[in-house]
Amino acid sequence: MSQDNKKEGLNIELNEDIAEGVYSNLAIINHSPSDFVVDFIQMMPGVKKAKVKSRVILTPQHAKRLMKALKDNISKFENQHGEIKDLDPSSGIPINFGGPTPLA
C-alpha cells in the first residue's frame, strides 16, 4: 500500500487532570447561529445553587456529529445493559434529589 493510501492516525494527548473527568448530572444547551454551548453542571442533594463544572463550545456541524455518536453509543449500551429509564419529563429539573432536608 502506498503512503498516499494509508490513513493517518490521530495522536491525542490526555493529561492527568483531564483524564480524571468531571461529574455532571445536568447539561444545559444554548445556541447561536454559529455555535452550540453545552454547560455541564453538578447539582448536589439539598443544595439550591449548582455550579457549571465544564463548558464545551461546538460548531453546529460538530454538535450534530456528537448527537449521532451519542445516539449510536446509547443504542449499543441499551443492547448490552437494557433500557435506560428516563426521568418523568413533567418533573423538570430535579432540584431536590429526595434526600433529607438540610438543617445547616
Jmol script that loads the backbone (N, CA, C; Angstrom):
load data "model"
ATOM      1  N   MET A   1       0.854  -1.183   0.000  1.00  0.00           N
ATOM      2  CA  MET A   1       0.000   0.000   0.000  1.00  0.00           C
ATOM      3  C   MET A   1       0.892   1.235   0.000  1.00  0.00           C
ATOM      4  N   SER A   2       0.577   2.157  -0.848  1.00  0.00           N
ATOM      5  CA  SER A   2       1.401   3.353  -0.939  1.00  0.00           C
ATOM      6  C   SER A   2       1.148   4.272   0.249  1.00  0.00           C
ATOM      7  N   GLN A   3       2.063   5.165   0.473  1.00  0.00           N
ATOM      8  CA  GLN A   3       1.970   6.133   1.581  1.00  0.00           C
ATOM      9  C   GLN A   3       0.722   6.993   1.446  1.00  0.00           C
ATOM     10  N   ASP A   4       0.302   7.308   0.212  1.00  0.00           N
ATOM     11  CA  ASP A   4      -0.862   8.159  -0.020  1.00  0.00           C
ATOM     12  C   ASP A   4      -2.160   7.471   0.394  1.00  0.00           C
ATOM     13  N   ASN A   5      -2.209   6.141   0.340  1.00  0.00           N
ATOM     14  CA  ASN A   5      -3.432   5.409   0.644  1.00  0.00           C
ATOM     15  C   ASN A   5      -3.584   5.060   2.124  1.00  0.00           C
ATOM     16  N   LYS A   6      -2.542   5.225   2.894  1.00  0.00           N
ATOM     17  CA  LYS A   6      -2.622   4.903   4.326  1.00  0.00           C
ATOM     18  C   LYS A   6      -3.383   5.992   5.061  1.00  0.00           C
ATOM     19  N   LYS A   7      -4.245   5.558   5.981  1.00  0.00           N
ATOM     20  CA  LYS A   7      -4.925   6.540   6.830  1.00  0.00           C
ATOM     21  C   LYS A   7      -4.003   6.872   7.987  1.00  0.00           C
ATOM     22  N   GLU A   8      -3.838   8.147   8.200  1.00  0.00           N
ATOM     23  CA  GLU A   8      -3.001   8.565   9.307  1.00  0.00           C
ATOM     24  C   GLU A   8      -3.807   8.552  10.588  1.00  0.00           C
ATOM     25  N   GLY A   9      -3.212   8.037  11.664  1.00  0.00           N
ATOM     26  CA  GLY A   9      -3.882   8.026  12.952  1.00  0.00           C
ATOM     27  C   GLY A   9      -3.828   9.406  13.579  1.00  0.00           C
ATOM     28  N   LEU A  10      -4.741   9.647  14.466  1.00  0.00           N
ATOM     29  CA  LEU A  10      -4.792  10.911  15.179  1.00  0.00           C
ATOM     30  C   LEU A  10      -4.125  10.715  16.528  1.00  0.00           C
ATOM     31  N   ASN A  11      -3.106  11.494  16.803  1.00  0.00           N
ATOM     32  CA  ASN A  11      -2.388  11.400  18.060  1.00  0.00           C
ATOM     33  C   ASN A  11      -3.049  12.355  19.056  1.00  0.00           C
ATOM     34  N   ILE A  12      -3.713  11.810  20.062  1.00  0.00           N
ATOM     35  CA  ILE A  12      -4.445  12.621  21.033  1.00  0.00           C
ATOM     36  C   ILE A  12      -3.754  12.513  22.386  1.00  0.00           C
ATOM     37  N   GLU A  13      -3.464  13.657  22.961  1.00  0.00           N
ATOM     38  CA  GLU A  13      -2.841  13.694  24.281  1.00  0.00           C
ATOM     39  C   GLU A  13      -3.920  13.929  25.332  1.00  0.00           C
ATOM     40  N   LEU A  14      -3.863  13.160  26.415  1.00  0.00           N
ATOM     41  CA  LEU A  14      -4.822  13.285  27.514  1.00  0.00           C
ATOM     42  C   LEU A  14      -4.031  13.432  28.805  1.00  0.00           C
ATOM     43  N   ASN A  15      -3.998  14.678  29.340  1.00  0.00           N
ATOM     44  CA  ASN A  15      -3.225  14.869  30.563  1.00  0.00           C
ATOM     45  C   ASN A  15      -4.003  14.351  31.769  1.00  0.00           C
ATOM     46  N   GLU A  16      -3.327  14.189  32.902  1.00  0.00           N
ATOM     47  CA  GLU A  16      -3.920  13.555  34.078  1.00  0.00           C
ATOM     48  C   GLU A  16      -5.134  14.313  34.619  1.00  0.00           C
ATOM     49  N   ASP A  17      -5.088  15.638  34.633  1.00  0.00           N
ATOM     50  CA  ASP A  17      -6.213  16.420  35.152  1.00  0.00           C
ATOM     51  C   ASP A  17      -7.474  16.194  34.321  1.00  0.00           C
ATOM     52  N   ILE A  18      -7.338  16.185  33.027  1.00  0.00           N
ATOM     53  CA  ILE A  18      -8.491  15.972  32.148  1.00  0.00           C
ATOM     54  C   ILE A  18      -8.953  14.518  32.218  1.00  0.00           C
ATOM     55  N   ALA A  19      -8.020  13.587  32.342  1.00  0.00           N
ATOM     56  CA  ALA A  19      -8.357  12.161  32.384  1.00  0.00           C
ATOM     57  C   ALA A  19      -9.224  11.808  33.589  1.00  0.00           C
ATOM     58  N   GLU A  20      -9.114  12.565  34.663  1.00  0.00           N
ATOM     59  CA  GLU A  20      -9.944  12.304  35.843  1.00  0.00           C
ATOM     60  C   GLU A  20     -11.416  12.548  35.552  1.00  0.00           C
ATOM     61  N   GLY A  21     -11.707  13.417  34.612  1.00  0.00           N
ATOM     62  CA  GLY A  21     -13.083  13.700  34.251  1.00  0.00           C
ATOM     63  C   GLY A  21     -13.758  14.640  35.238  1.00  0.00           C
ATOM     64  N   VAL A  22     -14.956  15.054  34.887  1.00  0.00           N
ATOM     65  CA  VAL A  22     -15.764  15.941  35.716  1.00  0.00           C
ATOM     66  C   VAL A  22     -17.144  15.319  35.792  1.00  0.00           C
ATOM     67  N   TYR A  23     -17.672  15.134  36.997  1.00  0.00           N
ATOM     68  CA  TYR A  23     -19.007  14.573  37.160  1.00  0.00           C
ATOM     69  C   TYR A  23     -20.051  15.632  36.848  1.00  0.00           C
ATOM     70  N   SER A  24     -21.045  15.251  36.071  1.00  0.00           N
ATOM     71  CA  SER A  24     -22.143  16.152  35.727  1.00  0.00           C
ATOM     72  C   SER A  24     -23.440  15.363  35.746  1.00  0.00           C
ATOM     73  N   ASN A  25     -24.471  15.928  36.368  1.00  0.00           N
ATOM     74  CA  ASN A  25     -25.773  15.278  36.347  1.00  0.00           C
ATOM     75  C   ASN A  25     -26.841  16.186  35.732  1.00  0.00           C
ATOM     76  N   LEU A  26     -26.392  17.233  35.050  1.00  0.00           N
ATOM     77  CA  LEU A  26     -27.288  18.125  34.326  1.00  0.00           C
ATOM     78  C   LEU A  26     -26.490  18.823  33.235  1.00  0.00           C
ATOM     79  N   ALA A  27     -27.093  18.948  32.068  1.00  0.00           N
ATOM     80  CA  ALA A  27     -26.472  19.708  30.982  1.00  0.00           C
ATOM     81  C   ALA A  27     -27.498  20.696  30.450  1.00  0.00           C
ATOM     82  N   ILE A  28     -27.050  21.905  30.210  1.00  0.00           N
ATOM     83  CA  ILE A  28     -27.893  22.944  29.621  1.00  0.00           C
ATOM     84  C   ILE A  28     -27.254  23.353  28.304  1.00  0.00           C
ATOM     85  N   ILE A  29     -28.079  23.380  27.255  1.00  0.00           N
ATOM     86  CA  ILE A  29     -27.559  23.664  25.918  1.00  0.00           C
ATOM     87  C   ILE A  29     -28.201  24.936  25.383  1.00  0.00           C
ATOM     88  N   ASN A  30     -27.369  25.843  24.909  1.00  0.00           N
ATOM     89  CA  ASN A  30     -27.810  27.063  24.239  1.00  0.00           C
ATOM     90  C   ASN A  30     -27.135  27.106  22.878  1.00  0.00           C
ATOM     91  N   HIS A  31     -27.684  27.915  21.974  1.00  0.00           N
ATOM     92  CA  HIS A  31     -27.056  28.004  20.654  1.00  0.00           C
ATOM     93  C   HIS A  31     -27.257  29.384  20.051  1.00  0.00           C
ATOM     94  N   SER A  32     -26.355  29.698  19.151  1.00  0.00           N
ATOM     95  CA  SER A  32     -26.434  30.896  18.319  1.00  0.00           C
ATOM     96  C   SER A  32     -26.366  30.400  16.879  1.00  0.00           C
ATOM     97  N   PRO A  33     -26.417  31.281  15.904  1.00  0.00           N
ATOM     98  CA  PRO A  33     -26.287  30.816  14.518  1.00  0.00           C
ATOM     99  C   PRO A  33     -24.953  30.115  14.231  1.00  0.00           C
ATOM    100  N   SER A  34     -23.922  30.400  15.025  1.00  0.00           N
ATOM    101  CA  SER A  34     -22.613  29.828  14.724  1.00  0.00           C
ATOM    102  C   SER A  34     -22.087  28.826  15.744  1.00  0.00           C
ATOM    103  N   ASP A  35     -22.706  28.715  16.921  1.00  0.00           N
ATOM    104  CA  ASP A  35     -22.158  27.855  17.976  1.00  0.00           C
ATOM    105  C   ASP A  35     -23.253  27.181  18.790  1.00  0.00           C
ATOM    106  N   PHE A  36     -22.911  26.019  19.339  1.00  0.00           N
ATOM    107  CA  PHE A  36     -23.685  25.375  20.389  1.00  0.00           C
ATOM    108  C   PHE A  36     -22.836  25.436  21.652  1.00  0.00           C
ATOM    109  N   VAL A  37     -23.439  25.831  22.758  1.00  0.00           N
ATOM    110  CA  VAL A  37     -22.726  25.918  24.038  1.00  0.00           C
ATOM    111  C   VAL A  37     -23.385  24.919  24.978  1.00  0.00           C
ATOM    112  N   VAL A  38     -22.584  23.967  25.465  1.00  0.00           N
ATOM    113  CA  VAL A  38     -23.080  22.950  26.388  1.00  0.00           C
ATOM    114  C   VAL A  38     -22.412  23.179  27.739  1.00  0.00           C
ATOM    115  N   ASP A  39     -23.223  23.525  28.734  1.00  0.00           N
ATOM    116  CA  ASP A  39     -22.730  23.677  30.103  1.00  0.00           C
ATOM    117  C   ASP A  39     -23.050  22.406  30.869  1.00  0.00           C
ATOM    118  N   PHE A  40     -22.013  21.769  31.411  1.00  0.00           N
ATOM    119  CA  PHE A  40     -22.167  20.574  32.228  1.00  0.00           C
ATOM    120  C   PHE A  40     -22.158  21.018  33.687  1.00  0.00           C
ATOM    121  N   ILE A  41     -23.221  20.674  34.395  1.00  0.00           N
ATOM    122  CA  ILE A  41     -23.476  21.191  35.736  1.00  0.00           C
ATOM    123  C   ILE A  41     -23.508  20.047  36.730  1.00  0.00           C
ATOM    124  N   GLN A  42     -23.049  20.330  37.941  1.00  0.00           N
ATOM    125  CA  GLN A  42     -23.109  19.367  39.033  1.00  0.00           C
ATOM    126  C   GLN A  42     -24.070  19.897  40.084  1.00  0.00           C
ATOM    127  N   MET A  43     -25.160  19.152  40.280  1.00  0.00           N
ATOM    128  CA  MET A  43     -26.138  19.503  41.315  1.00  0.00           C
ATOM    129  C   MET A  43     -25.973  18.526  42.473  1.00  0.00           C
ATOM    130  N   MET A  44     -26.026  19.034  43.682  1.00  0.00           N
ATOM    131  CA  MET A  44     -25.900  18.177  44.853  1.00  0.00           C
ATOM    132  C   MET A  44     -27.216  18.173  45.624  1.00  0.00           C
ATOM    133  N   PRO A  45     -27.553  17.055  46.252  1.00  0.00           N
ATOM    134  CA  PRO A  45     -28.813  16.964  47.002  1.00  0.00           C
ATOM    135  C   PRO A  45     -28.916  18.044  48.076  1.00  0.00           C
ATOM    136  N   GLY A  46     -30.066  18.690  48.128  1.00  0.00           N
ATOM    137  CA  GLY A  46     -30.330  19.685  49.166  1.00  0.00           C
ATOM    138  C   GLY A  46     -29.646  21.021  48.974  1.00  0.00           C
ATOM    139  N   VAL A  47     -28.863  21.184  47.933  1.00  0.00           N
ATOM    140  CA  VAL A  47     -28.158  22.432  47.692  1.00  0.00           C
ATOM    141  C   VAL A  47     -28.869  23.154  46.549  1.00  0.00           C
ATOM    142  N   LYS A  48     -29.310  24.374  46.793  1.00  0.00           N
ATOM    143  CA  LYS A  48     -30.081  25.096  45.791  1.00  0.00           C
ATOM    144  C   LYS A  48     -29.219  25.742  44.711  1.00  0.00           C
ATOM    145  N   LYS A  49     -27.931  25.889  44.962  1.00  0.00           N
ATOM    146  CA  LYS A  49     -27.043  26.505  43.982  1.00  0.00           C
ATOM    147  C   LYS A  49     -26.190  25.415  43.332  1.00  0.00           C
ATOM    148  N   ALA A  50     -26.231  25.371  42.009  1.00  0.00           N
ATOM    149  CA  ALA A  50     -25.435  24.400  41.261  1.00  0.00           C
ATOM    150  C   ALA A  50     -24.316  25.137  40.534  1.00  0.00           C
ATOM    151  N   LYS A  51     -23.241  24.408  40.235  1.00  0.00           N
ATOM    152  CA  LYS A  51     -22.095  25.022  39.570  1.00  0.00           C
ATOM    153  C   LYS A  51     -21.866  24.401  38.205  1.00  0.00           C
ATOM    154  N   VAL A  52     -21.550  25.263  37.235  1.00  0.00           N
ATOM    155  CA  VAL A  52     -21.100  24.778  35.938  1.00  0.00           C
ATOM    156  C   VAL A  52     -19.680  24.256  36.149  1.00  0.00           C
ATOM    157  N   LYS A  53     -19.488  22.979  35.821  1.00  0.00           N
ATOM    158  CA  LYS A  53     -18.175  22.354  36.010  1.00  0.00           C
ATOM    159  C   LYS A  53     -17.347  22.355  34.735  1.00  0.00           C
ATOM    160  N   SER A  54     -18.039  22.443  33.595  1.00  0.00           N
ATOM    161  CA  SER A  54     -17.320  22.448  32.329  1.00  0.00           C
ATOM    162  C   SER A  54     -18.228  23.047  31.262  1.00  0.00           C
ATOM    163  N   ARG A  55     -17.633  23.759  30.329  1.00  0.00           N
ATOM    164  CA  ARG A  55     -18.371  24.327  29.196  1.00  0.00           C
ATOM    165  C   ARG A  55     -17.666  23.866  27.928  1.00  0.00           C
ATOM    166  N   VAL A  56     -18.464  23.350  26.995  1.00  0.00           N
ATOM    167  CA  VAL A  56     -17.935  22.920  25.703  1.00  0.00           C
ATOM    168  C   VAL A  56     -18.669  23.704  24.626  1.00  0.00           C
ATOM    169  N   ILE A  57     -17.919  24.311  23.723  1.00  0.00           N
ATOM    170  CA  ILE A  57     -18.484  25.101  22.633  1.00  0.00           C
ATOM    171  C   ILE A  57     -18.201  24.357  21.330  1.00  0.00           C
ATOM    172  N   LEU A  58     -19.261  24.121  20.551  1.00  0.00           N
ATOM    173  CA  LEU A  58     -19.170  23.317  19.340  1.00  0.00           C
ATOM    174  C   LEU A  58     -19.727  24.076  18.132  1.00  0.00           C
ATOM    175  N   THR A  59     -19.223  23.762  16.958  1.00  0.00           N
ATOM    176  CA  THR A  59     -19.861  24.255  15.739  1.00  0.00           C
ATOM    177  C   THR A  59     -21.162  23.467  15.559  1.00  0.00           C
ATOM    178  N   PRO A  60     -22.121  24.000  14.814  1.00  0.00           N
ATOM    179  CA  PRO A  60     -23.347  23.233  14.566  1.00  0.00           C
ATOM    180  C   PRO A  60     -23.074  21.866  13.927  1.00  0.00           C
ATOM    181  N   GLN A  61     -22.104  21.800  13.022  1.00  0.00           N
ATOM    182  CA  GLN A  61     -21.777  20.536  12.370  1.00  0.00           C
ATOM    183  C   GLN A  61     -21.234  19.522  13.384  1.00  0.00           C
ATOM    184  N   HIS A  62     -20.367  19.983  14.267  1.00  0.00           N
ATOM    185  CA  HIS A  62     -19.806  19.071  15.263  1.00  0.00           C
ATOM    186  C   HIS A  62     -20.872  18.664  16.278  1.00  0.00           C
ATOM    187  N   ALA A  63     -21.772  19.576  16.639  1.00  0.00           N
ATOM    188  CA  ALA A  63     -22.864  19.239  17.557  1.00  0.00           C
ATOM    189  C   ALA A  63     -23.722  18.123  16.963  1.00  0.00           C
ATOM    190  N   LYS A  64     -23.984  18.184  15.673  1.00  0.00           N
ATOM    191  CA  LYS A  64     -24.784  17.149  15.022  1.00  0.00           C
ATOM    192  C   LYS A  64     -24.045  15.816  14.994  1.00  0.00           C
ATOM    193  N   ARG A  65     -22.736  15.858  14.742  1.00  0.00           N
ATOM    194  CA  ARG A  65     -21.941  14.621  14.778  1.00  0.00           C
ATOM    195  C   ARG A  65     -21.928  14.029  16.179  1.00  0.00           C
ATOM    196  N   LEU A  66     -21.831  14.894  17.201  1.00  0.00           N
ATOM    197  CA  LEU A  66     -21.858  14.427  18.585  1.00  0.00           C
ATOM    198  C   LEU A  66     -23.202  13.778  18.898  1.00  0.00           C
ATOM    199  N   MET A  67     -24.300  14.395  18.448  1.00  0.00           N
ATOM    200  CA  MET A  67     -25.623  13.835  18.670  1.00  0.00           C
ATOM    201  C   MET A  67     -25.720  12.431  18.069  1.00  0.00           C
ATOM    202  N   LYS A  68     -25.228  12.270  16.841  1.00  0.00           N
ATOM    203  CA  LYS A  68     -25.273  10.963  16.184  1.00  0.00           C
ATOM    204  C   LYS A  68     -24.418   9.942  16.932  1.00  0.00           C
ATOM    205  N   ALA A  69     -23.248  10.361  17.392  1.00  0.00           N
ATOM    206  CA  ALA A  69     -22.361   9.454  18.130  1.00  0.00           C
ATOM    207  C   ALA A  69     -22.988   9.046  19.461  1.00  0.00           C
ATOM    208  N   LEU A  70     -23.619   9.998  20.158  1.00  0.00           N
ATOM    209  CA  LEU A  70     -24.297   9.674  21.416  1.00  0.00           C
ATOM    210  C   LEU A  70     -25.451   8.702  21.172  1.00  0.00           C
ATOM    211  N   LYS A  71     -26.234   8.963  20.136  1.00  0.00           N
ATOM    212  CA  LYS A  71     -27.366   8.098  19.808  1.00  0.00           C
ATOM    213  C   LYS A  71     -26.878   6.673  19.540  1.00  0.00           C
ATOM    214  N   ASP A  72     -25.806   6.539  18.770  1.00  0.00           N
ATOM    215  CA  ASP A  72     -25.246   5.230  18.455  1.00  0.00           C
ATOM    216  C   ASP A  72     -24.738   4.537  19.719  1.00  0.00           C
ATOM    217  N   ASN A  73     -24.025   5.271  20.570  1.00  0.00           N
ATOM    218  CA  ASN A  73     -23.474   4.670  21.784  1.00  0.00           C
ATOM    219  C   ASN A  73     -24.558   4.319  22.797  1.00  0.00           C
ATOM    220  N   ILE A  74     -25.607   5.128  22.899  1.00  0.00           N
ATOM    221  CA  ILE A  74     -26.716   4.806  23.801  1.00  0.00           C
ATOM    222  C   ILE A  74     -27.412   3.536  23.322  1.00  0.00           C
ATOM    223  N   SER A  75     -27.597   3.395  22.025  1.00  0.00           N
ATOM    224  CA  SER A  75     -28.205   2.191  21.471  1.00  0.00           C
ATOM    225  C   SER A  75     -27.372   0.955  21.806  1.00  0.00           C
ATOM    226  N   LYS A  76     -26.063   1.056  21.641  1.00  0.00           N
ATOM    227  CA  LYS A  76     -25.164  -0.066  21.960  1.00  0.00           C
ATOM    228  C   LYS A  76     -25.213  -0.384  23.454  1.00  0.00           C
ATOM    229  N   PHE A  77     -25.229   0.648  24.297  1.00  0.00           N
ATOM    230  CA  PHE A  77     -25.290   0.462  25.750  1.00  0.00           C
ATOM    231  C   PHE A  77     -26.579  -0.271  26.129  1.00  0.00           C
ATOM    232  N   GLU A  78     -27.715   0.195  25.573  1.00  0.00           N
ATOM    233  CA  GLU A  78     -29.006  -0.407  25.918  1.00  0.00           C
ATOM    234  C   GLU A  78     -29.112  -1.841  25.406  1.00  0.00           C
ATOM    235  N   ASN A  79     -28.480  -2.153  24.292  1.00  0.00           N
ATOM    236  CA  ASN A  79     -28.464  -3.533  23.812  1.00  0.00           C
ATOM    237  C   ASN A  79     -27.730  -4.450  24.779  1.00  0.00           C
ATOM    238  N   GLN A  80     -26.708  -3.927  25.438  1.00  0.00           N
ATOM    239  CA  GLN A  80     -25.925  -4.725  26.388  1.00  0.00           C
ATOM    240  C   GLN A  80     -26.530  -4.741  27.783  1.00  0.00           C
ATOM    241  N   HIS A  81     -27.092  -3.597  28.231  1.00  0.00           N
ATOM    242  CA  HIS A  81     -27.471  -3.446  29.638  1.00  0.00           C
ATOM    243  C   HIS A  81     -28.957  -3.207  29.877  1.00  0.00           C
ATOM    244  N   GLY A  82     -29.741  -3.109  28.839  1.00  0.00           N
ATOM    245  CA  GLY A  82     -31.164  -2.828  28.990  1.00  0.00           C
ATOM    246  C   GLY A  82     -31.442  -1.337  28.853  1.00  0.00           C
ATOM    247  N   GLU A  83     -32.734  -1.041  28.751  1.00  0.00           N
ATOM    248  CA  GLU A  83     -33.166   0.333  28.516  1.00  0.00           C
ATOM    249  C   GLU A  83     -32.782   1.268  29.657  1.00  0.00           C
ATOM    250  N   ILE A  84     -32.307   2.429  29.306  1.00  0.00           N
ATOM    251  CA  ILE A  84     -32.022   3.488  30.280  1.00  0.00           C
ATOM    252  C   ILE A  84     -33.351   4.160  30.585  1.00  0.00           C
ATOM    253  N   LYS A  85     -33.745   4.160  31.840  1.00  0.00           N
ATOM    254  CA  LYS A  85     -35.007   4.783  32.237  1.00  0.00           C
ATOM    255  C   LYS A  85     -34.834   6.289  32.302  1.00  0.00           C
ATOM    256  N   ASP A  86     -35.744   7.013  31.679  1.00  0.00           N
ATOM    257  CA  ASP A  86     -35.698   8.469  31.669  1.00  0.00           C
ATOM    258  C   ASP A  86     -36.517   8.998  32.835  1.00  0.00           C
ATOM    259  N   LEU A  87     -36.147  10.187  33.314  1.00  0.00           N
ATOM    260  CA  LEU A  87     -36.945  10.846  34.336  1.00  0.00           C
ATOM    261  C   LEU A  87     -38.267  11.269  33.731  1.00  0.00           C
ATOM    262  N   ASP A  88     -39.274  11.425  34.564  1.00  0.00           N
ATOM    263  CA  ASP A  88     -40.563  11.933  34.106  1.00  0.00           C
ATOM    264  C   ASP A  88     -40.354  13.331  33.549  1.00  0.00           C
ATOM    265  N   PRO A  89     -40.624  13.547  32.248  1.00  0.00           N
ATOM    266  CA  PRO A  89     -40.355  14.861  31.651  1.00  0.00           C
ATOM    267  C   PRO A  89     -41.149  15.996  32.300  1.00  0.00           C
ATOM    268  N   SER A  90     -42.272  15.685  32.930  1.00  0.00           N
ATOM    269  CA  SER A  90     -43.065  16.743  33.557  1.00  0.00           C
ATOM    270  C   SER A  90     -42.464  17.222  34.870  1.00  0.00           C
ATOM    271  N   SER A  91     -41.479  16.457  35.390  1.00  0.00           N
ATOM    272  CA  SER A  91     -40.885  16.844  36.671  1.00  0.00           C
ATOM    273  C   SER A  91     -39.881  17.982  36.544  1.00  0.00           C
ATOM    274  N   GLY A  92     -39.413  18.270  35.332  1.00  0.00           N
ATOM    275  CA  GLY A  92     -38.465  19.366  35.128  1.00  0.00           C
ATOM    276  C   GLY A  92     -37.096  19.039  35.686  1.00  0.00           C
ATOM    277  N   ILE A  93     -36.353  20.078  36.052  1.00  0.00           N
ATOM    278  CA  ILE A  93     -35.008  19.908  36.594  1.00  0.00           C
ATOM    279  C   ILE A  93     -35.119  19.401  38.032  1.00  0.00           C
ATOM    280  N   PRO A  94     -34.432  18.309  38.367  1.00  0.00           N
ATOM    281  CA  PRO A  94     -34.524  17.761  39.721  1.00  0.00           C
ATOM    282  C   PRO A  94     -33.751  18.619  40.726  1.00  0.00           C
ATOM    283  N   ILE A  95     -34.421  19.596  41.332  1.00  0.00           N
ATOM    284  CA  ILE A  95     -33.753  20.482  42.282  1.00  0.00           C
ATOM    285  C   ILE A  95     -33.443  19.751  43.584  1.00  0.00           C
ATOM    286  N   ASN A  96     -34.370  18.974  44.079  1.00  0.00           N
ATOM    287  CA  ASN A  96     -34.155  18.210  45.303  1.00  0.00           C
ATOM    288  C   ASN A  96     -34.088  16.738  44.929  1.00  0.00           C
ATOM    289  N   PHE A  97     -33.037  16.057  45.341  1.00  0.00           N
ATOM    290  CA  PHE A  97     -32.849  14.666  44.962  1.00  0.00           C
ATOM    291  C   PHE A  97     -33.675  13.726  45.818  1.00  0.00           C
ATOM    292  N   GLY A  98     -34.494  14.254  46.733  1.00  0.00           N
ATOM    293  CA  GLY A  98     -35.321  13.401  47.558  1.00  0.00           C
ATOM    294  C   GLY A  98     -34.679  12.989  48.863  1.00  0.00           C
ATOM    295  N   GLY A  99     -33.514  13.509  49.164  1.00  0.00           N
ATOM    296  CA  GLY A  99     -32.850  13.193  50.416  1.00  0.00           C
ATOM    297  C   GLY A  99     -33.414  14.018  51.549  1.00  0.00           C
ATOM    298  N   PRO A 100     -32.844  13.886  52.722  1.00  0.00           N
ATOM    299  CA  PRO A 100     -33.341  14.655  53.868  1.00  0.00           C
ATOM    300  C   PRO A 100     -33.122  16.148  53.665  1.00  0.00           C
ATOM    301  N   THR A 101     -33.984  16.942  54.263  1.00  0.00           N
ATOM    302  CA  THR A 101     -33.841  18.400  54.191  1.00  0.00           C
ATOM    303  C   THR A 101     -32.644  18.819  55.025  1.00  0.00           C
ATOM    304  N   PRO A 102     -31.736  19.598  54.443  1.00  0.00           N
ATOM    305  CA  PRO A 102     -30.544  20.005  55.208  1.00  0.00           C
ATOM    306  C   PRO A 102     -30.926  20.916  56.357  1.00  0.00           C
ATOM    307  N   LEU A 103     -30.233  20.766  57.466  1.00  0.00           N
ATOM    308  CA  LEU A 103     -30.506  21.562  58.651  1.00  0.00           C
ATOM    309  C   LEU A 103     -29.531  22.711  58.821  1.00  0.00           C
ATOM    310  N   ALA A 104     -28.367  22.595  58.207  1.00  0.00           N
ATOM    311  CA  ALA A 104     -27.349  23.637  58.398  1.00  0.00           C
ATOM    312  C   ALA A 104     -27.379  24.630  57.287  1.00  0.00           C
TER     313      ALA A 104
END
end "model"
wireframe off; spacefill off
backbone 0.3
color backbone group
